């Protein structure tokens, strides 16, 4: 069982940039030594909704605000429009994603 979990961890870990993994490992080691250090297992909260948003186009780590996500999606839509890329549906992919995030927040 341990080998199975270790393999899954290694495979999952490989999906992140090495700099992010190194930063995370450092935070965990520091917190293990001193519990008064920033807890790497707690989600950041500063009165705003934070998301971990990962897409093929961009890479965001926890700490990105919904406003930043909305702005980036709007910028991507504007770039697509400038290139003449049309959407097949009434709702763009970015708007669909935002609607899903809004729905999740309401729950």
Helices and strands as residue ranges (DSSP letters): H 2-13, H 18-33, E 50-51, E 64-65, H 66-82, H 93-106
